[in-house]
Amino acid sequence: MPAILKLLLTLIILGGVGYGSVIVLVNFVEPEPREIKHNVQKSKLKIFRDE
């Protein structure tokens, strides 16, 4: 088998394994919802600036 076909076959197999692992993660892993808090100073807000 020529070298280019070996390379293409290897890349196709690796791509298939990567794609399959993404599909498995999407179907079997559930994210946990959580609350995120972040304090913002009034000087950073546009509505409180005196311009």
N, CA, C, O and CB atoms as a CASP TS submission, in Angstrom:
PFRMAT TS
TARGET T0000
AUTHOR 0000-0000-0000
METHOD Language model
MODEL 1
PARENT N/A
ATOM      1  N   MET     1       0.861  -1.171   0.000  1.00  0.00           N
ATOM      2  CA  MET     1       0.000   0.000   0.000  1.00  0.00           C
ATOM      3  C   MET     1       0.907   1.235   0.000  1.00  0.00           C
ATOM      4  O   MET     1       1.821   1.339   0.818  1.00  0.00           O
ATOM      5  CB  MET     1      -0.979  -0.002   1.238  1.00  0.00           C
ATOM      6  N   PRO     2       0.656   2.141  -0.895  1.00  0.00           N
ATOM      7  CA  PRO     2       1.489   3.347  -0.935  1.00  0.00           C
ATOM      8  C   PRO     2       1.372   4.163   0.362  1.00  0.00           C
ATOM      9  O   PRO     2       0.398   4.053   1.107  1.00  0.00           O
ATOM     10  CB  PRO     2       1.094   4.217  -2.136  1.00  0.00           C
ATOM     11  N   ALA     3       2.377   4.963   0.593  1.00  0.00           N
ATOM     12  CA  ALA     3       2.455   5.729   1.842  1.00  0.00           C
ATOM     13  C   ALA     3       1.304   6.721   1.987  1.00  0.00           C
ATOM     14  O   ALA     3       0.823   6.944   3.098  1.00  0.00           O
ATOM     15  CB  ALA     3       3.779   6.471   1.913  1.00  0.00           C
ATOM     16  N   ILE     4       0.855   7.320   0.885  1.00  0.00           N
ATOM     17  CA  ILE     4      -0.224   8.317   0.980  1.00  0.00           C
ATOM     18  C   ILE     4      -1.534   7.674   1.417  1.00  0.00           C
ATOM     19  O   ILE     4      -2.314   8.286   2.147  1.00  0.00           O
ATOM     20  CB  ILE     4      -0.419   9.030  -0.368  1.00  0.00           C
ATOM     21  N   LEU     5      -1.778   6.445   0.975  1.00  0.00           N
ATOM     22  CA  LEU     5      -2.998   5.755   1.392  1.00  0.00           C
ATOM     23  C   LEU     5      -2.939   5.380   2.868  1.00  0.00           C
ATOM     24  O   LEU     5      -3.953   5.449   3.562  1.00  0.00           O
ATOM     25  CB  LEU     5      -3.222   4.502   0.540  1.00  0.00           C
ATOM     26  N   LYS     6      -1.772   4.988   3.353  1.00  0.00           N
ATOM     27  CA  LYS     6      -1.609   4.696   4.778  1.00  0.00           C
ATOM     28  C   LYS     6      -1.856   5.948   5.609  1.00  0.00           C
ATOM     29  O   LYS     6      -2.508   5.890   6.652  1.00  0.00           O
ATOM     30  CB  LYS     6      -0.202   4.137   5.061  1.00  0.00           C
ATOM     31  N   LEU     7      -1.338   7.066   5.149  1.00  0.00           N
ATOM     32  CA  LEU     7      -1.533   8.330   5.856  1.00  0.00           C
ATOM     33  C   LEU     7      -3.007   8.715   5.874  1.00  0.00           C
ATOM     34  O   LEU     7      -3.534   9.083   6.923  1.00  0.00           O
ATOM     35  CB  LEU     7      -0.702   9.446   5.206  1.00  0.00           C
ATOM     36  N   LEU     8      -3.673   8.635   4.738  1.00  0.00           N
ATOM     37  CA  LEU     8      -5.088   8.989   4.675  1.00  0.00           C
ATOM     38  C   LEU     8      -5.931   8.056   5.537  1.00  0.00           C
ATOM     39  O   LEU     8      -6.834   8.507   6.241  1.00  0.00           O
ATOM     40  CB  LEU     8      -5.580   8.953   3.231  1.00  0.00           C
ATOM     41  N   LEU     9      -5.644   6.772   5.484  1.00  0.00           N
ATOM     42  CA  LEU     9      -6.390   5.812   6.292  1.00  0.00           C
ATOM     43  C   LEU     9      -6.191   6.092   7.779  1.00  0.00           C
ATOM     44  O   LEU     9      -7.150   6.029   8.549  1.00  0.00           O
ATOM     45  CB  LEU     9      -5.958   4.376   5.957  1.00  0.00           C
ATOM     46  N   THR    10      -4.980   6.396   8.189  1.00  0.00           N
ATOM     47  CA  THR    10      -4.700   6.717   9.586  1.00  0.00           C
ATOM     48  C   THR    10      -5.439   7.981  10.019  1.00  0.00           C
ATOM     49  O   THR    10      -6.013   8.025  11.107  1.00  0.00           O
ATOM     50  CB  THR    10      -3.194   6.888   9.801  1.00  0.00           C
ATOM     51  N   LEU    11      -5.425   9.009   9.167  1.00  0.00           N
ATOM     52  CA  LEU    11      -6.126  10.255   9.503  1.00  0.00           C
ATOM     53  C   LEU    11      -7.634  10.053   9.582  1.00  0.00           C
ATOM     54  O   LEU    11      -8.296  10.632  10.443  1.00  0.00           O
ATOM     55  CB  LEU    11      -5.805  11.336   8.474  1.00  0.00           C
ATOM     56  N   ILE    12      -8.178   9.235   8.687  1.00  0.00           N
ATOM     57  CA  ILE    12      -9.617   8.964   8.703  1.00  0.00           C
ATOM     58  C   ILE    12      -9.999   8.204   9.969  1.00  0.00           C
ATOM     59  O   ILE    12     -11.021   8.504  10.585  1.00  0.00           O
ATOM     60  CB  ILE    12     -10.035   8.161   7.451  1.00  0.00           C
ATOM     61  N   ILE    13      -9.195   7.234  10.359  1.00  0.00           N
ATOM     62  CA  ILE    13      -9.484   6.462  11.576  1.00  0.00           C
ATOM     63  C   ILE    13      -9.391   7.354  12.811  1.00  0.00           C
ATOM     64  O   ILE    13     -10.253   7.292  13.687  1.00  0.00           O
ATOM     65  CB  ILE    13      -8.511   5.267  11.709  1.00  0.00           C
ATOM     66  N   LEU    14      -8.349   8.184  12.885  1.00  0.00           N
ATOM     67  CA  LEU    14      -8.221   9.100  14.035  1.00  0.00           C
ATOM     68  C   LEU    14      -9.363  10.105  14.080  1.00  0.00           C
ATOM     69  O   LEU    14      -9.869  10.422  15.157  1.00  0.00           O
ATOM     70  CB  LEU    14      -6.883   9.846  13.978  1.00  0.00           C
ATOM     71  N   GLY    15      -9.770  10.603  12.929  1.00  0.00           N
ATOM     72  CA  GLY    15     -10.909  11.520  12.891  1.00  0.00           C
ATOM     73  C   GLY    15     -12.187  10.844  13.342  1.00  0.00           C
ATOM     74  O   GLY    15     -12.992  11.448  14.051  1.00  0.00           O
ATOM     75  N   GLY    16     -12.387   9.592  12.937  1.00  0.00           N
ATOM     76  CA  GLY    16     -13.572   8.846  13.353  1.00  0.00           C
ATOM     77  C   GLY    16     -13.590   8.589  14.850  1.00  0.00           C
ATOM     78  O   GLY    16     -14.639   8.685  15.488  1.00  0.00           O
ATOM     79  N   VAL    17     -12.434   8.264  15.413  1.00  0.00           N
ATOM     80  CA  VAL    17     -12.345   8.048  16.859  1.00  0.00           C
ATOM     81  C   VAL    17     -12.632   9.354  17.597  1.00  0.00           C
ATOM     82  O   VAL    17     -13.352   9.350  18.595  1.00  0.00           O
ATOM     83  CB  VAL    17     -10.944   7.501  17.250  1.00  0.00           C
ATOM     84  N   GLY    18     -12.082  10.469  17.121  1.00  0.00           N
ATOM     85  CA  GLY    18     -12.345  11.765  17.746  1.00  0.00           C
ATOM     86  C   GLY    18     -13.807  12.156  17.656  1.00  0.00           C
ATOM     87  O   GLY    18     -14.390  12.632  18.630  1.00  0.00           O
ATOM     88  N   TYR    19     -14.396  11.958  16.494  1.00  0.00           N
ATOM     89  CA  TYR    19     -15.807  12.296  16.298  1.00  0.00           C
ATOM     90  C   TYR    19     -16.689  11.416  17.180  1.00  0.00           C
ATOM     91  O   TYR    19     -17.655  11.897  17.773  1.00  0.00           O
ATOM     92  CB  TYR    19     -16.204  12.138  14.813  1.00  0.00           C
ATOM     93  N   GLY    20     -16.363  10.147  17.264  1.00  0.00           N
ATOM     94  CA  GLY    20     -17.127   9.231  18.108  1.00  0.00           C
ATOM     95  C   GLY    20     -17.035   9.594  19.571  1.00  0.00           C
ATOM     96  O   GLY    20     -18.024   9.491  20.296  1.00  0.00           O
ATOM     97  N   SER    21     -15.853  10.020  20.026  1.00  0.00           N
ATOM     98  CA  SER    21     -15.713  10.398  21.428  1.00  0.00           C
ATOM     99  C   SER    21     -16.514  11.656  21.751  1.00  0.00           C
ATOM    100  O   SER    21     -17.047  11.782  22.853  1.00  0.00           O
ATOM    101  CB  SER    21     -14.242  10.613  21.772  1.00  0.00           C
ATOM    102  N   VAL    22     -16.603  12.581  20.808  1.00  0.00           N
ATOM    103  CA  VAL    22     -17.423  13.782  21.018  1.00  0.00           C
ATOM    104  C   VAL    22     -18.893  13.409  21.106  1.00  0.00           C
ATOM    105  O   VAL    22     -19.612  13.942  21.951  1.00  0.00           O
ATOM    106  CB  VAL    22     -17.202  14.802  19.884  1.00  0.00           C
ATOM    107  N   ILE    23     -19.354  12.503  20.250  1.00  0.00           N
ATOM    108  CA  ILE    23     -20.752  12.054  20.287  1.00  0.00           C
ATOM    109  C   ILE    23     -21.064  11.373  21.618  1.00  0.00           C
ATOM    110  O   ILE    23     -22.128  11.595  22.195  1.00  0.00           O
ATOM    111  CB  ILE    23     -21.044  11.089  19.115  1.00  0.00           C
ATOM    112  N   VAL    24     -20.141  10.546  22.107  1.00  0.00           N
ATOM    113  CA  VAL    24     -20.345   9.874  23.396  1.00  0.00           C
ATOM    114  C   VAL    24     -20.424  10.903  24.515  1.00  0.00           C
ATOM    115  O   VAL    24     -21.283  10.782  25.389  1.00  0.00           O
ATOM    116  CB  VAL    24     -19.207   8.863  23.677  1.00  0.00           C
ATOM    117  N   LEU    25     -19.558  11.910  24.517  1.00  0.00           N
ATOM    118  CA  LEU    25     -19.612  12.939  25.552  1.00  0.00           C
ATOM    119  C   LEU    25     -20.921  13.716  25.517  1.00  0.00           C
ATOM    120  O   LEU    25     -21.492  14.026  26.563  1.00  0.00           O
ATOM    121  CB  LEU    25     -18.446  13.896  25.399  1.00  0.00           C
ATOM    122  N   VAL    26     -21.391  14.026  24.329  1.00  0.00           N
ATOM    123  CA  VAL    26     -22.645  14.784  24.206  1.00  0.00           C
ATOM    124  C   VAL    26     -23.821  13.979  24.748  1.00  0.00           C
ATOM    125  O   VAL    26     -24.708  14.536  25.396  1.00  0.00           O
ATOM    126  CB  VAL    26     -22.903  15.169  22.734  1.00  0.00           C
ATOM    127  N   ASN    27     -23.834  12.698  24.493  1.00  0.00           N
ATOM    128  CA  ASN    27     -24.984  11.884  24.875  1.00  0.00           C
ATOM    129  C   ASN    27     -24.964  11.407  26.323  1.00  0.00           C
ATOM    130  O   ASN    27     -26.030  11.185  26.897  1.00  0.00           O
ATOM    131  CB  ASN    27     -25.067  10.703  23.980  1.00  0.00           C
ATOM    132  N   PHE    28     -23.800  11.244  26.931  1.00  0.00           N
ATOM    133  CA  PHE    28     -23.741  10.605  28.240  1.00  0.00           C
ATOM    134  C   PHE    28     -23.287  11.499  29.383  1.00  0.00           C
ATOM    135  O   PHE    28     -23.353  11.069  30.534  1.00  0.00           O
ATOM    136  CB  PHE    28     -22.846   9.451  28.166  1.00  0.00           C
ATOM    137  N   VAL    29     -22.833  12.712  29.127  1.00  0.00           N
ATOM    138  CA  VAL    29     -22.375  13.594  30.193  1.00  0.00           C
ATOM    139  C   VAL    29     -23.373  14.739  30.347  1.00  0.00           C
ATOM    140  O   VAL    29     -23.638  15.480  29.401  1.00  0.00           O
ATOM    141  CB  VAL    29     -20.943  14.137  29.897  1.00  0.00           C
ATOM    142  N   GLU    30     -23.919  14.870  31.555  1.00  0.00           N
ATOM    143  CA  GLU    30     -24.875  15.942  31.843  1.00  0.00           C
ATOM    144  C   GLU    30     -24.178  17.048  32.624  1.00  0.00           C
ATOM    145  O   GLU    30     -23.591  16.774  33.670  1.00  0.00           O
ATOM    146  CB  GLU    30     -26.097  15.401  32.636  1.00  0.00           C
ATOM    147  N   PRO    31     -24.226  18.282  32.149  1.00  0.00           N
ATOM    148  CA  PRO    31     -23.603  19.380  32.898  1.00  0.00           C
ATOM    149  C   PRO    31     -24.429  19.727  34.141  1.00  0.00           C
ATOM    150  O   PRO    31     -25.654  19.600  34.143  1.00  0.00           O
ATOM    151  CB  PRO    31     -23.446  20.628  31.996  1.00  0.00           C
ATOM    152  N   GLU    32     -23.750  20.157  35.174  1.00  0.00           N
ATOM    153  CA  GLU    32     -24.428  20.588  36.392  1.00  0.00           C
ATOM    154  C   GLU    32     -24.668  22.089  36.333  1.00  0.00           C
ATOM    155  O   GLU    32     -23.708  22.854  36.237  1.00  0.00           O
ATOM    156  CB  GLU    32     -23.603  20.215  37.648  1.00  0.00           C
ATOM    157  N   PRO    33     -25.928  22.535  36.388  1.00  0.00           N
ATOM    158  CA  PRO    33     -26.175  23.981  36.413  1.00  0.00           C
ATOM    159  C   PRO    33     -25.745  24.563  37.753  1.00  0.00           C
ATOM    160  O   PRO    33     -25.967  23.956  38.800  1.00  0.00           O
ATOM    161  CB  PRO    33     -27.668  24.289  36.148  1.00  0.00           C
ATOM    162  N   ARG    34     -25.134  25.730  37.717  1.00  0.00           N
ATOM    163  CA  ARG    34     -24.709  26.394  38.939  1.00  0.00           C
ATOM    164  C   ARG    34     -24.808  27.895  38.755  1.00  0.00           C
ATOM    165  O   ARG    34     -24.773  28.407  37.636  1.00  0.00           O
ATOM    166  CB  ARG    34     -23.273  25.985  39.322  1.00  0.00           C
ATOM    167  N   GLU    35     -24.931  28.589  39.874  1.00  0.00           N
ATOM    168  CA  GLU    35     -25.069  30.033  39.862  1.00  0.00           C
ATOM    169  C   GLU    35     -23.681  30.673  39.866  1.00  0.00           C
ATOM    170  O   GLU    35     -22.783  30.245  40.591  1.00  0.00           O
ATOM    171  CB  GLU    35     -25.907  30.517  41.073  1.00  0.00           C
ATOM    172  N   ILE    36     -23.532  31.691  39.054  1.00  0.00           N
ATOM    173  CA  ILE    36     -22.255  32.404  38.982  1.00  0.00           C
ATOM    174  C   ILE    36     -22.499  33.846  39.405  1.00  0.00           C
ATOM    175  O   ILE    36     -23.389  34.512  38.876  1.00  0.00           O
ATOM    176  CB  ILE    36     -21.634  32.335  37.538  1.00  0.00           C
ATOM    177  N   LYS    37     -21.711  34.327  40.357  1.00  0.00           N
ATOM    178  CA  LYS    37     -21.810  35.712  40.808  1.00  0.00           C
ATOM    179  C   LYS    37     -20.508  36.425  40.492  1.00  0.00           C
ATOM    180  O   LYS    37     -19.421  35.865  40.629  1.00  0.00           O
ATOM    181  CB  LYS    37     -22.129  35.790  42.328  1.00  0.00           C
ATOM    182  N   HIS    38     -20.643  37.661  40.071  1.00  0.00           N
ATOM    183  CA  HIS    38     -19.462  38.469  39.785  1.00  0.00           C
ATOM    184  C   HIS    38     -19.788  39.915  40.143  1.00  0.00           C
ATOM    185  O   HIS    38     -20.756  40.476  39.630  1.00  0.00           O
ATOM    186  CB  HIS    38     -19.024  38.338  38.279  1.00  0.00           C
ATOM    187  N   ASN    39     -18.997  40.514  41.009  1.00  0.00           N
ATOM    188  CA  ASN    39     -19.221  41.895  41.430  1.00  0.00           C
ATOM    189  C   ASN    39     -18.616  42.849  40.412  1.00  0.00           C
ATOM    190  O   ASN    39     -17.477  42.673  39.979  1.00  0.00           O
ATOM    191  CB  ASN    39     -18.622  42.149  42.831  1.00  0.00           C
ATOM    192  N   VAL    40     -19.394  43.864  40.032  1.00  0.00           N
ATOM    193  CA  VAL    40     -18.933  44.872  39.087  1.00  0.00           C
ATOM    194  C   VAL    40     -18.987  46.224  39.782  1.00  0.00           C
ATOM    195  O   VAL    40     -20.003  46.574  40.381  1.00  0.00           O
ATOM    196  CB  VAL    40     -19.794  44.870  37.779  1.00  0.00           C
ATOM    197  N   GLN    41     -17.908  46.981  39.706  1.00  0.00           N
ATOM    198  CA  GLN    41     -17.877  48.300  40.319  1.00  0.00           C
ATOM    199  C   GLN    41     -18.782  49.251  39.540  1.00  0.00           C
ATOM    200  O   GLN    41     -18.951  49.121  38.328  1.00  0.00           O
ATOM    201  CB  GLN    41     -16.432  48.845  40.376  1.00  0.00           C
ATOM    202  N   LYS    42     -19.360  50.209  40.265  1.00  0.00           N
ATOM    203  CA  LYS    42     -20.240  51.167  39.606  1.00  0.00           C
ATOM    204  C   LYS    42     -19.503  52.003  38.573  1.00  0.00           C
ATOM    205  O   LYS    42     -20.087  52.400  37.564  1.00  0.00           O
ATOM    206  CB  LYS    42     -20.882  52.073  40.632  1.00  0.00           C
ATOM    207  N   SER    43     -18.233  52.272  38.814  1.00  0.00           N
ATOM    208  CA  SER    43     -17.468  53.082  37.865  1.00  0.00           C
ATOM    209  C   SER    43     -17.283  52.367  36.528  1.00  0.00           C
ATOM    210  O   SER    43     -17.001  53.011  35.518  1.00  0.00           O
ATOM    211  CB  SER    43     -16.109  53.435  38.454  1.00  0.00           C
ATOM    212  N   LYS    44     -17.437  51.044  36.514  1.00  0.00           N
ATOM    213  CA  LYS    44     -17.286  50.285  35.269  1.00  0.00           C
ATOM    214  C   LYS    44     -18.572  50.271  34.436  1.00  0.00           C
ATOM    215  O   LYS    44     -18.545  49.961  33.245  1.00  0.00           O
ATOM    216  CB  LYS    44     -16.864  48.855  35.583  1.00  0.00           C
ATOM    217  N   LEU    45     -19.677  50.605  35.064  1.00  0.00           N
ATOM    218  CA  LEU    45     -20.955  50.597  34.352  1.00  0.00           C
ATOM    219  C   LEU    45     -21.170  51.900  33.605  1.00  0.00           C
ATOM    220  O   LEU    45     -20.843  52.974  34.110  1.00  0.00           O
ATOM    221  CB  LEU    45     -22.109  50.355  35.323  1.00  0.00           C
ATOM    222  N   LYS    46     -21.707  51.809  32.429  1.00  0.00           N
ATOM    223  CA  LYS    46     -21.893  52.974  31.572  1.00  0.00           C
ATOM    224  C   LYS    46     -22.996  53.898  32.103  1.00  0.00           C
ATOM    225  O   LYS    46     -22.904  55.115  31.939  1.00  0.00           O
ATOM    226  CB  LYS    46     -22.224  52.528  30.150  1.00  0.00           C
ATOM    227  N   ILE    47     -24.026  53.347  32.729  1.00  0.00           N
ATOM    228  CA  ILE    47     -25.170  54.173  33.146  1.00  0.00           C
ATOM    229  C   ILE    47     -24.857  55.058  34.341  1.00  0.00           C
ATOM    230  O   ILE    47     -25.579  56.025  34.583  1.00  0.00           O
ATOM    231  CB  ILE    47     -26.349  53.290  33.477  1.00  0.00           C
ATOM    232  N   PHE    48     -23.810  54.762  35.093  1.00  0.00           N
ATOM    233  CA  PHE    48     -23.468  55.566  36.267  1.00  0.00           C
ATOM    234  C   PHE    48     -22.377  56.595  35.985  1.00  0.00           C
ATOM    235  O   PHE    48     -22.022  57.365  36.877  1.00  0.00           O
ATOM    236  CB  PHE    48     -23.028  54.663  37.391  1.00  0.00           C
ATOM    237  N   ARG    49     -21.858  56.625  34.812  1.00  0.00           N
ATOM    238  CA  ARG    49     -20.794  57.591  34.508  1.00  0.00           C
ATOM    239  C   ARG    49     -21.405  58.972  34.247  1.00  0.00           C
ATOM    240  O   ARG    49     -22.483  59.087  33.665  1.00  0.00           O
ATOM    241  CB  ARG    49     -19.957  57.123  33.277  1.00  0.00           C
ATOM    242  N   ASP    50     -20.707  60.001  34.682  1.00  0.00           N
ATOM    243  CA  ASP    50     -21.145  61.378  34.439  1.00  0.00           C
ATOM    244  C   ASP    50     -20.440  61.929  33.205  1.00  0.00           C
ATOM    245  O   ASP    50     -19.417  62.607  33.304  1.00  0.00           O
ATOM    246  CB  ASP    50     -20.863  62.279  35.674  1.00  0.00           C
ATOM    247  N   GLU    51     -20.997  61.629  32.064  1.00  0.00           N
ATOM    248  CA  GLU    51     -20.377  62.103  30.820  1.00  0.00           C
ATOM    249  C   GLU    51     -21.315  63.034  30.082  1.00  0.00           C
ATOM    250  O   GLU    51     -20.971  63.536  29.012  1.00  0.00           O
ATOM    251  CB  GLU    51     -19.991  60.922  29.916  1.00  0.00           C
TER
END
